[in-house]
């Protein structure tokens, strides 16, 4: 392979394309189309940030109103999708159910829609699909979107069965914003690979969902909450982490391929967790536990907390079932996936890297009777 370029495993540090959507940086910064995540978290709504990621600019008032209207008017999936969800085993992971339903939705709708319509229609239906795939598996009735509520409030209502208070809505919306986009992560790269074949957006998002499910990507938030519940007491944090590290286990919610000192989303989410506890809950022990583990992990391993570590307890205090943490991530990230899908198609060339063959050569076929 002397004429080939050798790159590190996992493509770490390898620039494979250009993008104007978003960029994370080893220094601990994250920008969406030029705006820092800190600025957006302080001032923007989730739908403003979603419009920004999709269009490369913040919307004007009329544009935002039309964008939100289109999301509301396309938010109800066909009932046949729910019938398919009802055929799946009750113990199916919600990410498997969601992936199956998105694939089915593509089979039902992709041939009737132009690309832009399909993209917005798909993104708009994610909150209802996330909520109802889980409800159906647990024998609960389907809940339908409420067009009188804003995007984040209605999403949380469909999950928990109640309209959130102002602080709960604000905090949930910020976490959705943190999960919205993160440049060329595993799932977004998967979407671009599929898009490069000119497959439709439903196929690309189905692939993105499959990549996101893994515990080294989206599934980390679920495992982080399970760990927090298992530890329970801040006083037990150090001994618990020592035990995990001694067994060579990864501590969920820590470390990142880009952020080596600080994940800006994690620190913003930490502040949101504190605010949620102070304004809505009285018991501070969960915050104290998270803080103790975060400090000890930096002391022992110099690994920063990532966004999943603090998103998990926020979701928990909002009353969201743990199996829905990654599907919620997906419902937000779908806007980023669509942005990557479109950017790929603007100057498309099928993504087809090479591989160095290291297997045997020169073998001769032997009839099966002689093996």
Secondary structure, DSSP 8 states (H G I E B T S, - for coil): -TTS----GGGTT------SSEEEETTTEEEETTEEHHHHHHH--HHHHHHHHHHSS---HHHHHHHHHHHHHT----HHHHHHHHTS-TT--HHHHHHHHHHHHHHHHGGGS-HHHHHHHHHHHHHHHHHHHHHHHTT-------TTS-HHHHHHHHHHSS---HHHHHHHHHHHHHHS--SS-HHHHHHHHHHHTT--HHHHHHHHHHHHTSTTTTTHHHHHHHHHHHH-SGGGHHHHHHHHHHTT---TTB--SS-SS--HHHHHHHHHHHHHHHHT----HHHHHHHHHHHHHHHHH---B-HHHHHHHHHHHTT--GGGHHHHHHHHHHHHHHHHHHHHHHT-----------S--S-----GGG-
